[in-house]
């Protein structure tokens, strides 16, 4: 047989084949066929065929042939039919060479390798094992027809080298396959990692956004504002058409829906019966579990009976001009605080499959924030009501103290007047008796006249004092029960307020010194000022002078150069601890809770000084030495 390179020596033709780039770059079938074709020319053989084992070593497959025309059904052989050949290959023999006169077994297997129709013409053949990774992978077979051929040592070496080329082609193919699989796996893993990175980034963004939403929700202490904020974000995140927050009232066995939104518009409030088991909201609250429904008509039976399909929406929640809807997709999440269900969030859409599981996760997280926010809002409202009650009680207590103080102050002039009037009555009776008995002397007349004159003086002085006290009481009470602005003299108003506290101060064995110039006129609010002064004194009596006698309080005032007046109220009491000093103006903060302290006295002082009188107040204290309150007020509020 004459090949393409037949003019060259066999060794050169073998080297040319070994350096052919197609063996590395071409597909395995092309490379193996190139080897089989060129092997005929290199060995000057009549036939060449390459058989390779499958993974289980149960079949031999013909991957390339030259000089033959094997039918498709003969391109695959069961190894169990080739025991002689397989034994020789497994024993790793360098080559199998047969000539004429083969054994019957060898003849039969040779016939299978080259096709039964070729057997008559084959007189010599050579089979070289192909090994891969140290194991038998198949064989390269060469055959000669016509005359008997004795394969030379060089030809056996050439055949072995051809088998090595087959091995290299298989190794390149396997390497290419592994590399391709590795590249595909790397590419798939890279895509997976990129997807995970994107999902992680999206999750981080979502978590950050939910945290910001939670911060925004919990920063509000108004229930309607909380629900409006929540709806805005829920609509943006999942396109909800209907949004509602229900508040569970166990005592009334009801669920109140005070704020409901349909496509951005407010709906009317309504109430659901918490005993109705055909309501999704009731199921959510009773079971403390979320509800996720993509199509209510196919999933309702998991939560309610068929009767509940007519209760998905409430007619009374619509305005007359509103179009009623039938929600198909539903998300319900319970509002839970410390294992206690306080309400429910309802999110609905008229479209099927409107929501995904991630929307349920979002709603669940928002429910946690909402439960806290609504709880805080309700607590804040309760605290406001309690504060209003306590402030009212504080004002009534101050007014009661004012009345008690004035009553005590009025007791002296009124008592003196009563004593004078009684004495005058007795002297008048004696005078009239002597007059009736005609025993009246000039000296008796003179004494009676003197007594009347002295009594008149005493009555006038005491009644004038009482009148002044009543006037002061009327002014102070009018100021403290109102917040009217007027022009007043600071010292005069101060003395009027202090006069109502005089008996209380002296009863406790303490003193209050006033040092205020006569010429300080203010256009401000005397009522709040009087209440501030009253709270200063009461605070000192309750806290500064506890278990103490002979306490001293001072109130001094002077004008500043910037049109303000600075008042300093000080005491020599036990002072305020450093840790309590920064909280002294906080509402409800007191060290005497349950012992006469409401925690509102100085909080009210701070609010009156800053909000009403537009001033400023500071406090200084050294434990054991006393406390100073510095009150700075504008002359023109």
KAPE-V500805 format. One record per residue. RES is the residue in one small letter. SS is DSSP state (H for helix, E for strand, - for the rest). PHI is phi as a letter, one per 20 degrees, with the letter a starting at -180 (999 if undefined). Layout:
BEGIN
res = (RES,RES)
ss = (SS,SS)
phi = (PHI,PHI)
END
This chain:
BEGIN
res = (x,x,x,x,x,x,x,x,x,x,x,x,x,x,x,x,x,x,x,x,x,x,x,x,x,x,x,x,x,x,x,x,x,x,x,x,x,x,x,x,x,x,x,x,x,x,x,x,x,x,x,x,x,x,x,x,x,x,x,x,x,x,x,x,x,x,x,x,x,x,x,x,x,x,x,x,x,x,x,x,x,x,x,x,x,x,x,x,x,x,x,x,x,x,x,x,x,x,x,x,x,x,x,x,x,x,x,x,x,x,x,x,x,x,x,x,x,x,x,x,x,x,x,x,x,x,x,x,x,x,x,x,x,x,x,x,x,x,x,x,x,x,x,x,x,x,x,x,x,x,x,x,x,x,x,x,x,x,x,x,x,x,x,x,x,x,x,x,x,x,x,x,x,x,x,x,x,x,x,x,x,x,x,x,x,x,x,x,x,x,x,x,x,x,x,x,x,x,x,x,x,x,x,x,x,x,x,x,x,x,x,x,x,x,x,x,x,x,x,x,x,x,x,x,x,x,x,x,x,x,x,x,x,x,x,x,x,x,x,x,x,x,x,x,x,x,x,x,x,x,x,x,x,x,x,x,x,x,x,x,x,x,x,x,x,x,x,x,x,x,x,x,x,x,x,x,x,x,x,x,x,x,x,x,x,x,x,x,x,x,x,x,x,x,x,x,x,x,x,x,x,x,x,x,x,x,x,x,x,x,x,x,x,x,x,x,x,x,x,x,x,x,x,x,x,x,x,x,x,x,x,x,x,x,x,x,x,x,x,x,x,x,x,x,x,x,x,x,x,x,x,x,x,x,x,x,x,x,x,x,x,x,x,x,x,x,x,x,x,x,x,x,x,x,x,x,x,x,x,x,x,x,x,x,x,x,x,x,x,x,x,x,x,x,x,x,x,x,x,x,x,x,x,x,x,x,x,x,x,x,x,x,x,x,x,x,x,x,x,x,x,x,x,x,x,x,x,x,x,x,x,x,x,x,x,x,x,x,x,x,x,x,x,x,x,x,x,x,x,x,x,x,x,x,x,x,x,x,x,x,x,x,x,x,x,x,x,x,x,x,x,x,x,x,x,x,x,x,x,x,x,x,x,x,x,x,x,x,x,x,x,x,x,x,x,x,x,x,x,x,x,x,x,x,x,x,x,x,x,x,x,x,x,x,x,x,x,x,x,x,x,x,x,x,x,x,x,x,x,x,x,x,x,x,x,x,x,x,x,x,x,x,x,x,x,x,x,x,x,x,x,x,x,x,x,x,x,x,x,x,x,x,x,x,x,x,x,x,x,x,x,x,x,x,x,x,x,x,x,x,x,x,x,x,x,x,x,x,x,x,x,x,x,x,x,x,x,x,x,x,x,x,x,x,x,x,x,x,x,x,x,x,x,x,x,x,x,x,x,x,x,x,x,x,x,x,x,x,x,x,x,x,x,x,x,x,x)
ss = (-,-,-,-,-,-,-,-,-,H,H,H,H,H,H,H,H,H,-,-,-,H,H,H,H,-,-,H,H,H,H,H,H,H,H,H,H,H,H,H,H,H,H,-,-,-,E,E,E,E,E,E,E,-,-,-,-,-,E,E,E,E,E,E,E,E,-,-,-,-,-,H,H,H,-,E,E,E,H,H,H,-,H,H,H,H,H,H,H,H,-,-,-,-,-,E,E,E,-,-,-,-,-,H,H,H,H,H,H,H,H,H,H,H,-,H,H,H,H,H,H,E,E,E,E,E,E,E,E,E,E,E,-,-,E,E,E,E,E,E,E,E,E,E,E,-,-,-,-,-,-,-,H,H,H,H,H,H,H,H,H,H,H,H,H,H,H,H,H,H,H,H,H,H,H,H,H,H,H,H,H,H,H,H,H,H,H,H,H,H,H,H,H,H,H,H,H,H,H,H,H,H,H,H,H,H,H,H,H,H,H,H,H,H,H,H,H,H,-,-,-,-,H,H,H,H,H,H,H,H,H,H,H,H,H,H,H,H,-,-,-,E,E,E,E,E,E,E,E,-,-,-,-,E,E,E,E,E,E,E,E,E,-,-,E,E,E,-,-,E,E,E,E,-,-,-,-,-,-,H,H,H,H,H,H,H,H,-,-,-,E,E,E,-,-,H,H,H,H,H,H,H,-,-,-,H,H,H,H,H,H,-,-,-,H,H,H,-,-,-,-,-,-,-,-,-,-,-,E,E,E,E,E,E,E,E,E,-,-,E,E,E,E,E,E,E,E,E,E,-,-,-,-,-,-,-,H,H,H,H,H,H,H,H,H,H,H,H,H,H,H,H,H,H,H,H,H,H,H,H,H,H,H,H,H,H,H,H,H,H,H,H,H,H,H,H,H,H,H,H,H,H,H,H,H,H,H,H,H,H,H,H,H,H,H,H,H,H,H,H,H,H,H,H,H,H,H,H,H,H,H,H,H,H,H,H,-,-,-,-,-,H,H,H,H,H,H,H,H,H,H,H,H,H,H,H,H,H,H,H,H,H,H,H,H,H,H,H,H,H,H,H,H,H,H,H,H,H,H,H,-,-,-,-,-,E,E,E,E,H,H,H,H,H,H,H,H,H,H,H,H,H,H,H,H,H,H,-,-,-,E,E,E,E,E,-,-,-,-,-,E,E,E,E,-,H,H,H,H,H,H,H,H,H,H,H,H,H,H,H,H,H,H,H,-,-,-,-,-,-,-,E,E,E,E,E,E,E,E,-,-,-,-,E,E,E,E,E,E,E,E,-,-,-,-,-,-,H,H,H,H,-,-,-,-,-,-,-,-,-,-,-,E,-,-,-,E,-,-,-,H,H,H,H,H,H,H,H,H,H,H,H,-,-,-,E,E,E,E,E,E,E,-,-,-,E,E,E,E,E,E,E,E,E,-,E,-)
phi = (999,d,e,f,d,f,f,e,f,f,f,f,f,f,f,f,f,f,e,f,f,f,f,e,e,f,f,g,f,f,f,f,f,f,f,f,f,f,f,g,f,f,e,l,e,e,c,b,b,d,d,c,f,e,f,e,l,d,c,d,d,e,e,a,b,b,n,d,c,f,f,g,f,d,e,c,c,f,f,f,e,c,f,f,f,f,f,f,f,f,f,m,f,f,b,d,c,c,c,f,n,f,f,g,f,f,f,f,f,f,f,f,f,d,n,g,f,e,f,f,e,e,d,b,b,c,d,d,f,d,d,b,l,m,c,f,d,q,b,d,d,c,b,c,d,n,e,f,c,d,f,f,f,f,f,f,f,f,f,f,f,f,f,f,f,f,g,f,f,f,f,f,f,f,f,f,f,f,f,f,f,f,f,f,f,f,f,f,f,f,f,f,f,f,f,f,f,f,f,f,f,f,f,f,f,f,f,f,f,f,f,f,f,g,f,f,f,f,f,e,d,d,f,f,f,g,f,f,f,f,f,g,f,f,f,f,e,c,m,f,e,d,c,b,c,d,d,e,d,f,f,e,l,b,c,e,d,f,c,c,c,c,l,n,d,f,d,f,f,b,c,d,e,f,e,e,f,e,d,f,f,f,g,f,f,f,e,l,c,f,c,c,c,e,b,f,f,d,c,f,f,f,c,c,e,f,f,f,f,e,c,f,c,d,f,f,e,e,f,f,e,f,e,f,c,c,f,d,d,c,c,c,c,f,e,c,c,l,m,d,f,d,r,b,d,d,c,c,b,e,e,f,l,f,d,d,f,f,f,f,f,f,f,f,f,f,f,f,f,f,g,f,f,f,f,f,f,f,f,f,f,f,f,f,f,f,f,f,f,f,f,f,f,f,f,f,f,f,f,f,f,f,f,f,f,f,f,f,f,f,f,f,f,f,f,f,f,f,f,f,f,f,f,f,f,f,f,f,f,f,f,f,f,f,f,f,e,l,d,f,d,f,f,f,f,f,f,f,f,f,f,f,f,f,f,f,f,f,f,f,f,f,f,f,f,f,f,f,f,f,f,f,f,f,f,f,f,f,f,f,e,b,c,f,e,b,e,b,e,f,f,f,f,f,f,f,f,f,g,f,d,g,f,f,f,f,f,e,n,c,c,c,d,d,c,c,g,f,d,e,d,c,d,b,d,f,f,g,f,f,f,f,f,f,f,g,f,f,f,f,f,f,d,f,d,f,m,c,c,l,f,c,d,c,c,c,b,b,f,d,f,d,m,c,c,d,d,c,d,c,b,d,e,e,m,c,f,g,f,e,f,f,d,f,e,f,f,m,e,b,e,c,f,n,c,o,d,e,n,d,g,f,f,f,g,f,f,f,f,e,e,e,e,l,d,b,c,c,c,c,b,c,g,n,d,p,c,c,d,d,d,d,c,f,f,d,f)
END
